Amino acid sequence: MLGPLLFLLYVTDLPDWVLSSMHMFADDTKLCRVIWSKMDIDLLQEDLNSLARWCAKYLLTFNPQKYKVMHVGHKMDSAYHMPDTQDISAKYKIEASVKE
C-alpha cells in the first residue's frame, strides 16, 4: 500500500513539465495535443523531450514497448521520438472528413 502512494508523490510534478494535456492513472501516462499546424507537432515533440529530461532528473525510464501514437483526423506528416530511443510511429490512424 505504501509503494503506490510513494510513487504517486514521486510523479506529482510530471504535468508541470509539459504544455500539452496530460492524463495519468497509476503508472500510465497519456499526453494529448490537438495538431493544427507544424508548430503543434513541434510543441508535442518538445513535451516528449521534457518528459525525457524529467526521467533523467529522477532516474526513471518510460517503457518504449508501451509507446503509442494515435492520430485522429489530421493528415499532416508527423513523427515523434523519445530521446535515446527509436521513433514512435502512429499505431492507430483514424481519418475523418467533415462536409461543410
C-alpha positions in Angstrom: 0.0 0.0 0.0 2.8 2.4 0.8 4.6 1.7 -2.5 1.9 3.1 -4.8 1.3 6.1 -2.6 5.0 7.0 -2.6 5.1 6.5 -6.4 2.2 9.0 -6.8 4.0 11.5 -4.6 7.1 11.0 -6.7 5.4 11.8 -10.1 3.1 14.5 -8.9 5.1 17.3 -10.7 5.2 15.5 -14.0 2.4 17.5 -15.6 4.3 20.7 -14.8 6.9 19.7 -17.3 4.7 19.8 -20.4 2.4 22.2 -22.2 0.1 19.5 -23.7 -2.7 17.9 -21.8 -1.6 15.0 -19.6 -3.7 12.3 -18.1 -2.3 10.0 -15.5 -3.6 6.9 -13.9 -1.4 4.7 -11.7 1.8 4.2 -13.7 0.2 5.1 -17.1 0.6 8.5 -18.7 -1.1 9.9 -21.7 0.0 13.1 -23.5 -2.6 14.7 -25.7 -2.5 17.7 -28.1 -4.6 18.9 -30.9 -2.5 19.3 -34.0 -3.5 22.2 -36.2 -0.1 23.1 -37.6 3.6 22.2 -37.8 4.1 24.3 -34.7 1.8 21.9 -32.7 3.8 19.0 -33.9 7.0 20.7 -32.7 5.4 21.5 -29.3 4.3 17.9 -28.8 7.8 16.8 -29.6 9.2 19.3 -27.1 6.9 17.9 -24.5 8.3 14.4 -25.2 11.8 15.9 -24.8 10.7 17.5 -21.5 9.4 14.1 -20.3 12.8 12.6 -21.1 14.6 15.3 -19.1 12.2 14.6 -16.2 13.1 10.9 -16.3 16.8 11.7 -16.3 16.3 14.0 -13.3 14.5 11.4 -11.2 16.4 8.4 -12.6 13.3 6.8 -14.1 12.6 5.4 -17.6 9.5 5.0 -19.7 8.8 1.6 -21.3 9.4 2.0 -25.0 7.3 -1.1 -25.7 4.3 0.8 -24.5 4.7 3.9 -26.6 1.8 4.5 -28.8 0.6 7.4 -31.1 -2.9 7.8 -32.2 -3.8 10.3 -35.0 -7.4 11.2 -35.2 -8.5 13.2 -38.3 -5.3 15.0 -39.4 -3.3 14.1 -42.4 -0.2 16.1 -41.5 3.1 14.3 -41.8 4.3 13.9 -38.2 6.8 11.6 -36.5 7.7 11.7 -32.8 10.6 10.2 -30.8 11.7 10.0 -27.2 15.3 10.9 -26.9 17.7 7.9 -26.9 15.0 5.6 -28.3 13.5 4.7 -31.7 10.9 6.8 -33.5 7.3 6.4 -32.3 5.1 5.8 -35.3 1.4 6.0 -35.3 -0.1 2.7 -34.2 -3.6 3.9 -34.9 -4.9 6.3 -37.5 -8.5 7.4 -37.7 -9.2 9.6 -40.7 -12.2 11.7 -40.6 -13.6 14.2 -43.1 -16.2 16.8 -42.4 -18.5 18.2 -45.1 -19.4 21.8 -44.8 
